[in-house]
Amino acid sequence: MNDLTGGDEASLRELVEMFDKQTAQQLTQLDAAIRAADATQVRHVAHSCKGASATLGMGQLAKLMLVLEKKGVENKLDGAQDVFEDCQKEFQKVRAFLAEQPGLKK
């Protein structure tokens, strides 16, 4: 993230806030798509979230999103709820980590 922001604290905070807000929205969308058995929407949202997570160095979250994306591509959502719950847990870990970083504390 420092590479993307040039180390500028204000830009870094803005990037983190945008990632947090966007990811929270995407998790809500994924939850709804999984409950509706909408494989196309699962694929689409997971793909988007995977890309943002990978770009910002959130590797484990990106890996979990890849699993959901593949389930959507294959139109096989069995087990998707469990993976989604793992995504939520990982996102909470990311949030906790970011909240402890100097320059990001509110």
TIDRENBA-208908 format. One record per atom (N, C-alpha, C, O): residue in one letter; x, y, z; atom name; residue number from 1. Coordinates in Angstrom, 2 decimals. Layout:
residues N
A	X	Y	Z	CA	NUM
...
end
This chain:
residues 106
M	0.82	-1.18	0.00	N	1
M	0.00	0.00	0.00	CA	1
M	0.87	1.26	0.00	C	1
M	0.51	2.28	-0.57	O	1
N	2.03	1.15	0.65	N	2
N	2.93	2.29	0.63	CA	2
N	3.41	2.60	-0.78	C	2
N	3.59	3.76	-1.14	O	2
D	3.61	1.55	-1.58	N	3
D	4.01	1.77	-2.97	CA	3
D	2.94	2.51	-3.75	C	3
D	3.24	3.38	-4.58	O	3
L	1.69	2.17	-3.49	N	4
L	0.58	2.81	-4.21	CA	4
L	0.36	4.26	-3.79	C	4
L	-0.14	5.07	-4.57	O	4
T	0.74	4.58	-2.55	N	5
T	0.48	5.92	-2.04	CA	5
T	1.74	6.77	-1.92	C	5
T	1.68	7.92	-1.50	O	5
G	2.88	6.21	-2.29	N	6
G	4.13	6.94	-2.17	CA	6
G	4.49	7.23	-0.72	C	6
G	5.29	8.12	-0.44	O	6
G	3.89	6.47	0.20	N	7
G	4.17	6.66	1.62	CA	7
G	3.45	7.83	2.24	C	7
G	3.65	8.11	3.43	O	7
D	2.61	8.52	1.49	N	8
D	1.86	9.66	2.01	CA	8
D	0.76	9.17	2.96	C	8
D	-0.12	8.40	2.56	O	8
E	0.82	9.61	4.22	N	9
E	-0.12	9.11	5.23	CA	9
E	-1.58	9.42	4.90	C	9
E	-2.45	8.57	5.11	O	9
A	-1.85	10.60	4.40	N	10
A	-3.23	10.97	4.08	CA	10
A	-3.76	10.08	2.95	C	10
A	-4.90	9.61	3.00	O	10
S	-2.94	9.84	1.95	N	11
S	-3.35	8.98	0.84	CA	11
S	-3.51	7.54	1.31	C	11
S	-4.41	6.83	0.87	O	11
L	-2.64	7.11	2.20	N	12
L	-2.72	5.75	2.74	CA	12
L	-4.01	5.58	3.54	C	12
L	-4.70	4.57	3.38	O	12
R	-4.33	6.54	4.38	N	13
R	-5.59	6.47	5.15	CA	13
R	-6.79	6.43	4.21	C	13
R	-7.73	5.66	4.43	O	13
E	-6.75	7.25	3.17	N	14
E	-7.85	7.28	2.20	CA	14
E	-7.99	5.93	1.49	C	14
E	-9.10	5.43	1.31	O	14
L	-6.87	5.34	1.10	N	15
L	-6.88	4.04	0.44	CA	15
L	-7.45	2.97	1.36	C	15
L	-8.27	2.15	0.93	O	15
V	-7.01	2.97	2.60	N	16
V	-7.49	1.97	3.58	CA	16
V	-8.98	2.15	3.83	C	16
V	-9.72	1.16	3.89	O	16
E	-9.43	3.39	3.98	N	17
E	-10.85	3.64	4.20	CA	17
E	-11.69	3.18	3.00	C	17
E	-12.75	2.59	3.17	O	17
M	-11.20	3.45	1.80	N	18
M	-11.91	3.03	0.59	CA	18
M	-11.96	1.49	0.52	C	18
M	-13.02	0.93	0.22	O	18
F	-10.83	0.83	0.79	N	19
F	-10.80	-0.63	0.78	CA	19
F	-11.77	-1.19	1.81	C	19
F	-12.51	-2.12	1.52	O	19
D	-11.77	-0.62	3.00	N	20
D	-12.65	-1.09	4.07	CA	20
D	-14.12	-0.97	3.67	C	20
D	-14.88	-1.93	3.81	O	20
K	-14.49	0.19	3.19	N	21
K	-15.89	0.43	2.81	CA	21
K	-16.30	-0.47	1.64	C	21
K	-17.37	-1.09	1.68	O	21
Q	-15.46	-0.54	0.63	N	22
Q	-15.78	-1.34	-0.56	CA	22
Q	-15.87	-2.83	-0.20	C	22
Q	-16.80	-3.51	-0.64	O	22
T	-14.94	-3.32	0.58	N	23
T	-14.94	-4.73	0.93	CA	23
T	-16.15	-5.08	1.79	C	23
T	-16.75	-6.14	1.60	O	23
A	-16.50	-4.21	2.73	N	24
A	-17.70	-4.45	3.55	CA	24
A	-18.94	-4.55	2.66	C	24
A	-19.79	-5.41	2.87	O	24
Q	-19.04	-3.66	1.68	N	25
Q	-20.18	-3.70	0.75	CA	25
Q	-20.16	-4.99	-0.07	C	25
Q	-21.20	-5.61	-0.29	O	25
Q	-18.99	-5.39	-0.52	N	26
Q	-18.88	-6.60	-1.34	CA	26
Q	-19.22	-7.84	-0.52	C	26
Q	-19.82	-8.78	-1.04	O	26
L	-18.86	-7.85	0.75	N	27
L	-19.22	-8.99	1.59	CA	27
L	-20.73	-9.07	1.76	C	27
L	-21.30	-10.17	1.78	O	27
T	-21.38	-7.94	1.89	N	28
T	-22.84	-7.92	1.96	CA	28
T	-23.45	-8.45	0.66	C	28
T	-24.40	-9.23	0.68	O	28
Q	-22.89	-8.02	-0.47	N	29
Q	-23.37	-8.50	-1.77	CA	29
Q	-23.13	-10.00	-1.94	C	29
Q	-23.99	-10.72	-2.45	O	29
L	-21.97	-10.47	-1.50	N	30
L	-21.67	-11.90	-1.60	CA	30
L	-22.63	-12.72	-0.75	C	30
L	-23.13	-13.76	-1.19	O	30
D	-22.89	-12.26	0.44	N	31
D	-23.81	-12.97	1.32	CA	31
D	-25.18	-13.12	0.65	C	31
D	-25.76	-14.20	0.64	O	31
A	-25.67	-12.02	0.08	N	32
A	-26.98	-12.05	-0.59	CA	32
A	-26.94	-12.97	-1.81	C	32
A	-27.89	-13.72	-2.05	O	32
A	-25.86	-12.91	-2.58	N	33
A	-25.75	-13.75	-3.78	CA	33
A	-25.69	-15.23	-3.43	C	33
A	-26.29	-16.06	-4.11	O	33
I	-24.96	-15.56	-2.38	N	34
I	-24.86	-16.97	-1.97	CA	34
I	-26.22	-17.45	-1.48	C	34
I	-26.65	-18.55	-1.83	O	34
R	-26.89	-16.65	-0.68	N	35
R	-28.22	-17.03	-0.18	CA	35
R	-29.23	-17.20	-1.32	C	35
R	-30.13	-18.03	-1.24	O	35
A	-29.06	-16.39	-2.39	N	36
A	-29.96	-16.47	-3.54	CA	36
A	-29.51	-17.52	-4.56	C	36
A	-30.17	-17.72	-5.58	O	36
A	-28.39	-18.17	-4.28	N	37
A	-27.81	-19.16	-5.21	CA	37
A	-27.55	-18.53	-6.58	C	37
A	-27.78	-19.17	-7.61	O	37
D	-27.07	-17.30	-6.58	N	38
D	-26.78	-16.57	-7.81	CA	38
D	-25.28	-16.70	-8.11	C	38
D	-24.48	-15.85	-7.71	O	38
A	-24.92	-17.76	-8.81	N	39
A	-23.51	-18.05	-9.08	CA	39
A	-22.84	-16.95	-9.90	C	39
A	-21.67	-16.65	-9.69	O	39
T	-23.57	-16.35	-10.82	N	40
T	-23.00	-15.28	-11.64	CA	40
T	-22.60	-14.09	-10.79	C	40
T	-21.52	-13.52	-10.97	O	40
Q	-23.46	-13.72	-9.87	N	41
Q	-23.16	-12.59	-8.98	CA	41
Q	-22.02	-12.94	-8.02	C	41
Q	-21.17	-12.10	-7.73	O	41
V	-22.00	-14.16	-7.53	N	42
V	-20.91	-14.60	-6.66	CA	42
V	-19.58	-14.47	-7.40	C	42
V	-18.62	-13.93	-6.87	O	42
R	-19.55	-14.95	-8.63	N	43
R	-18.33	-14.87	-9.44	CA	43
R	-17.90	-13.43	-9.63	C	43
R	-16.73	-13.08	-9.44	O	43
H	-18.83	-12.59	-10.01	N	44
H	-18.53	-11.19	-10.31	CA	44
H	-17.99	-10.45	-9.08	C	44
H	-16.94	-9.80	-9.16	O	44
V	-18.69	-10.55	-7.96	N	45
V	-18.29	-9.81	-6.76	CA	45
V	-16.99	-10.37	-6.19	C	45
V	-16.10	-9.62	-5.79	O	45
A	-16.87	-11.69	-6.17	N	46
A	-15.65	-12.30	-5.64	CA	46
A	-14.44	-11.92	-6.50	C	46
A	-13.36	-11.66	-5.97	O	46
H	-14.63	-11.87	-7.80	N	47
H	-13.53	-11.47	-8.70	CA	47
H	-13.07	-10.05	-8.38	C	47
H	-11.87	-9.80	-8.28	O	47
S	-14.01	-9.15	-8.24	N	48
S	-13.68	-7.76	-7.95	CA	48
S	-12.97	-7.62	-6.60	C	48
S	-11.96	-6.93	-6.50	O	48
C	-13.49	-8.28	-5.60	N	49
C	-12.90	-8.21	-4.26	CA	49
C	-11.53	-8.88	-4.23	C	49
C	-10.62	-8.42	-3.54	O	49
K	-11.38	-9.96	-4.97	N	50
K	-10.08	-10.65	-5.07	CA	50
K	-9.03	-9.71	-5.63	C	50
K	-7.91	-9.64	-5.11	O	50
G	-9.37	-9.00	-6.68	N	51
G	-8.42	-8.09	-7.31	CA	51
G	-7.97	-6.98	-6.38	C	51
G	-6.77	-6.70	-6.28	O	51
A	-8.91	-6.36	-5.71	N	52
A	-8.57	-5.27	-4.79	CA	52
A	-7.74	-5.80	-3.62	C	52
A	-6.78	-5.16	-3.20	O	52
S	-8.11	-6.95	-3.11	N	53
S	-7.38	-7.54	-1.99	CA	53
S	-5.95	-7.89	-2.38	C	53
S	-5.01	-7.62	-1.63	O	53
A	-5.79	-8.47	-3.54	N	54
A	-4.45	-8.84	-4.01	CA	54
A	-3.60	-7.60	-4.26	C	54
A	-2.42	-7.57	-3.89	O	54
T	-4.18	-6.59	-4.87	N	55
T	-3.45	-5.36	-5.16	CA	55
T	-2.93	-4.70	-3.88	C	55
T	-1.84	-4.13	-3.88	O	55
L	-3.70	-4.79	-2.81	N	56
L	-3.32	-4.15	-1.56	CA	56
L	-2.56	-5.08	-0.62	C	56
L	-2.27	-4.71	0.52	O	56
G	-2.23	-6.28	-1.10	N	57
G	-1.41	-7.18	-0.30	CA	57
G	-2.16	-8.03	0.70	C	57
G	-1.55	-8.60	1.60	O	57
M	-3.46	-8.14	0.56	N	58
M	-4.27	-8.96	1.45	CA	58
M	-4.40	-10.36	0.85	C	58
M	-5.47	-10.78	0.41	O	58
G	-3.27	-11.07	0.85	N	59
G	-3.16	-12.33	0.13	CA	59
G	-4.14	-13.41	0.55	C	59
G	-4.71	-14.08	-0.31	O	59
Q	-4.34	-13.59	1.85	N	60
Q	-5.23	-14.66	2.30	CA	60
Q	-6.68	-14.37	1.90	C	60
Q	-7.40	-15.27	1.49	O	60
L	-7.08	-13.11	2.02	N	61
L	-8.44	-12.74	1.60	CA	61
L	-8.59	-12.95	0.10	C	61
L	-9.63	-13.41	-0.36	O	61
A	-7.57	-12.60	-0.67	N	62
A	-7.61	-12.80	-2.12	CA	62
A	-7.75	-14.28	-2.46	C	62
A	-8.49	-14.64	-3.37	O	62
K	-7.04	-15.14	-1.73	N	63
K	-7.12	-16.60	-1.98	CA	63
K	-8.53	-17.12	-1.71	C	63
K	-9.05	-17.93	-2.48	O	63
L	-9.13	-16.65	-0.64	N	64
L	-10.50	-17.09	-0.32	CA	64
L	-11.48	-16.60	-1.37	C	64
L	-12.41	-17.32	-1.74	O	64
M	-11.29	-15.38	-1.84	N	65
M	-12.17	-14.84	-2.89	CA	65
M	-12.01	-15.62	-4.19	C	65
M	-12.97	-15.80	-4.94	O	65
L	-10.80	-16.08	-4.46	N	66
L	-10.58	-16.90	-5.65	CA	66
L	-11.39	-18.19	-5.56	C	66
L	-11.94	-18.64	-6.57	O	66
V	-11.46	-18.78	-4.38	N	67
V	-12.26	-20.00	-4.20	CA	67
V	-13.72	-19.70	-4.53	C	67
V	-14.37	-20.47	-5.24	O	67
L	-14.24	-18.59	-4.00	N	68
L	-15.63	-18.22	-4.30	CA	68
L	-15.83	-17.91	-5.78	C	68
L	-16.85	-18.28	-6.37	O	68
E	-14.86	-17.24	-6.36	N	69
E	-14.96	-16.93	-7.79	CA	69
E	-15.05	-18.21	-8.61	C	69
E	-15.88	-18.31	-9.51	O	69
K	-14.21	-19.18	-8.29	N	70
K	-14.24	-20.46	-9.03	CA	70
K	-15.56	-21.18	-8.84	C	70
K	-16.09	-21.78	-9.77	O	70
K	-16.10	-21.13	-7.63	N	71
K	-17.40	-21.75	-7.40	CA	71
K	-18.47	-21.09	-8.27	C	71
K	-19.35	-21.76	-8.80	O	71
G	-18.38	-19.78	-8.41	N	72
G	-19.32	-19.06	-9.27	CA	72
G	-19.15	-19.43	-10.72	C	72
G	-20.13	-19.64	-11.44	O	72
V	-17.90	-19.51	-11.17	N	73
V	-17.62	-19.88	-12.57	CA	73
V	-18.17	-21.27	-12.87	C	73
V	-18.76	-21.51	-13.92	O	73
E	-17.98	-22.18	-11.93	N	74
E	-18.41	-23.57	-12.12	CA	74
E	-19.90	-23.76	-11.83	C	74
E	-20.44	-24.85	-12.04	O	74
N	-20.56	-22.69	-11.36	N	75
N	-21.98	-22.75	-10.99	CA	75
N	-22.23	-23.84	-9.94	C	75
N	-23.24	-24.54	-9.97	O	75
K	-21.28	-23.95	-9.02	N	76
K	-21.38	-24.94	-7.93	CA	76
K	-21.11	-24.21	-6.62	C	76
K	-19.97	-24.03	-6.22	O	76
L	-22.18	-23.81	-5.97	N	77
L	-22.04	-23.02	-4.75	CA	77
L	-22.05	-23.85	-3.48	C	77
L	-22.13	-23.29	-2.38	O	77
D	-21.97	-25.18	-3.61	N	78
D	-21.88	-25.99	-2.40	CA	78
D	-20.61	-25.62	-1.64	C	78
D	-19.52	-25.55	-2.22	O	78
G	-20.75	-25.39	-0.36	N	79
G	-19.62	-25.00	0.47	CA	79
G	-19.30	-23.51	0.42	C	79
G	-18.41	-23.05	1.12	O	79
A	-20.02	-22.76	-0.41	N	80
A	-19.72	-21.33	-0.56	CA	80
A	-19.98	-20.57	0.73	C	80
A	-19.26	-19.62	1.05	O	80
Q	-20.99	-20.97	1.48	N	81
Q	-21.29	-20.27	2.74	CA	81
Q	-20.13	-20.40	3.72	C	81
Q	-19.78	-19.44	4.40	O	81
D	-19.52	-21.58	3.79	N	82
D	-18.38	-21.79	4.68	CA	82
D	-17.19	-20.92	4.26	C	82
D	-16.52	-20.32	5.10	O	82
V	-16.93	-20.86	2.97	N	83
V	-15.83	-20.03	2.46	CA	83
V	-16.13	-18.56	2.73	C	83
V	-15.25	-17.79	3.11	O	83
F	-17.38	-18.18	2.54	N	84
F	-17.79	-16.80	2.82	CA	84
F	-17.53	-16.45	4.28	C	84
F	-17.04	-15.36	4.58	O	84
E	-17.86	-17.35	5.19	N	85
E	-17.62	-17.10	6.61	CA	85
E	-16.12	-16.95	6.89	C	85
E	-15.72	-16.14	7.72	O	85
D	-15.30	-17.73	6.19	N	86
D	-13.85	-17.57	6.32	CA	86
D	-13.41	-16.20	5.80	C	86
D	-12.50	-15.59	6.35	O	86
C	-14.05	-15.74	4.73	N	87
C	-13.75	-14.41	4.18	CA	87
C	-14.07	-13.33	5.22	C	87
C	-13.29	-12.39	5.41	O	87
Q	-15.20	-13.47	5.87	N	88
Q	-15.58	-12.49	6.89	CA	88
Q	-14.56	-12.46	8.03	C	88
Q	-14.16	-11.39	8.49	O	88
K	-14.13	-13.64	8.47	N	89
K	-13.14	-13.71	9.54	CA	89
K	-11.82	-13.08	9.11	C	89
K	-11.20	-12.35	9.88	O	89
E	-11.40	-13.37	7.90	N	90
E	-10.15	-12.81	7.39	CA	90
E	-10.24	-11.30	7.27	C	90
E	-9.29	-10.59	7.58	O	90
F	-11.38	-10.80	6.81	N	91
F	-11.57	-9.36	6.70	CA	91
F	-11.47	-8.70	8.08	C	91
F	-10.90	-7.62	8.21	O	91
Q	-12.01	-9.34	9.09	N	92
Q	-11.91	-8.79	10.45	CA	92
Q	-10.45	-8.77	10.91	C	92
Q	-10.04	-7.84	11.61	O	92
K	-9.68	-9.77	10.55	N	93
K	-8.25	-9.79	10.88	CA	93
K	-7.53	-8.64	10.17	C	93
K	-6.68	-7.97	10.77	O	93
V	-7.86	-8.43	8.91	N	94
V	-7.26	-7.34	8.14	CA	94
V	-7.61	-6.00	8.79	C	94
V	-6.74	-5.15	8.97	O	94
R	-8.86	-5.83	9.15	N	95
R	-9.29	-4.59	9.80	CA	95
R	-8.51	-4.36	11.11	C	95
R	-8.04	-3.25	11.38	O	95
A	-8.39	-5.40	11.91	N	96
A	-7.67	-5.28	13.18	CA	96
A	-6.21	-4.92	12.95	C	96
A	-5.65	-4.08	13.65	O	96
F	-5.59	-5.56	11.96	N	97
F	-4.19	-5.27	11.65	CA	97
F	-4.03	-3.82	11.20	C	97
F	-3.15	-3.12	11.69	O	97
L	-4.87	-3.39	10.30	N	98
L	-4.77	-2.02	9.79	CA	98
L	-5.03	-0.98	10.89	C	98
L	-4.41	0.08	10.90	O	98
A	-5.92	-1.30	11.80	N	99
A	-6.25	-0.36	12.88	CA	99
A	-5.06	-0.13	13.81	C	99
A	-5.00	0.89	14.50	O	99
E	-4.14	-1.06	13.83	N	100
E	-2.97	-0.94	14.71	CA	100
E	-1.76	-0.30	14.05	C	100
E	-0.74	-0.10	14.70	O	100
Q	-1.87	0.01	12.78	N	101
Q	-0.72	0.56	12.06	CA	101
Q	-0.54	2.04	12.33	C	101
Q	-1.50	2.81	12.27	O	101
P	0.69	2.46	12.61	N	102
P	0.95	3.89	12.82	CA	102
P	0.51	4.69	11.59	C	102
P	0.74	4.28	10.45	O	102
G	-0.10	5.80	11.84	N	103
G	-0.55	6.65	10.75	CA	103
G	-1.94	6.31	10.26	C	103
G	-2.54	7.07	9.51	O	103
L	-2.46	5.15	10.68	N	104
L	-3.81	4.75	10.27	CA	104
L	-4.79	4.81	11.43	C	104
L	-6.00	4.73	11.23	O	104
K	-4.26	4.93	12.62	N	105
K	-5.16	4.99	13.79	CA	105
K	-5.95	6.28	13.75	C	105
K	-5.44	7.34	13.38	O	105
K	-7.20	6.15	14.12	N	106
K	-8.08	7.33	14.11	CA	106
K	-8.00	8.04	15.43	C	106
K	-8.67	9.06	15.63	O	106
end
